[in-house]
């Protein structure tokens, strides 16, 4: 597992991390790991379908326009035909 060394951390920051870790009932190392994981990874991944649905709601699509999306969701399992460049 990768390891990281942090140099030149101020005493005040280190002390604040120790206090924060104690409040959360974990070691300083575990607290720092938690902080880094939360900072590096978004809380909620936005999925493409969700984003498109939100765009549709904002665009105020009609029922007919929505039905085109619903029809597209009813896919068959047949493989797609490759594009011909004849």
N, C-alpha and C positions, 0 to 999 in steps of 0.2 A: 504494500500500500504506500502511495506517495507520502512524503513528509515535507513540511515547509518550515523554514527557520525565519523568524522575523527579527531583524536587527534594528537597533536604535529606537526601540519602543520606550516612550517616556515612562517614568515611575508612576506618574499620575494615571496614565492609561492602563498600565498593568494593575495598579491597585483597583481602579474602577472595574476592570474585567474580573478580578478576584471577588469583589463585592457582588457584582452581578451574578457570577457563577454560584456563590453561596446562597443568594436569594432564590435562585432557580434549582437549588439542590443538586448541583453537579460540579465536577472539577473545572478548573480554569481552562484546561485543554478542551474538554467537552463543550464548554461555553463558547470558546473561540471557534471550534468546529461548527457549532450550530449557527453562529453569526455568519460565518463564511458561506455555509451551504444556503442559507436564506438569501444572502446578498447575491450569490452567483446563479441561483435558479429562480425563475419567476414562480410566484405563488400559484398562478393559474395559467395553464397553457391554453391559448385560444385556438380552437379547432376551425379549420376552413369552413366546414358546413355551418357552424354556429355564426361565424363572421358573415357568411353570405346571407343567412336567414336574417340577421340584424340589418344588413344593407337593404334587403327586401322589405322589411318592416318600415324602415326609414323612407324608402321610395314609395310606400303605399301601393303595392302591387294589387291588381284586381284578382278576383277569384280565377278568371281565365288564365292570367299570367302565372298564378301559383300552380294551376293544374299542369302547366307545361313542366314545371319543376318536379311535380309528383310523378308525371309520366316518365321523366328521365330516371327516377329512382327505381322504376320497375324494369330492371335490367335482366337480360337473359344470360345464361352461362356460356354462350357460344363465344369462341375467341373472335376478336376483332379482325377484320380484313385489313391487310397491310395497304398502305397508300401506293397507288400506281403513278409513276411519273412518265407514262408513255407519251 
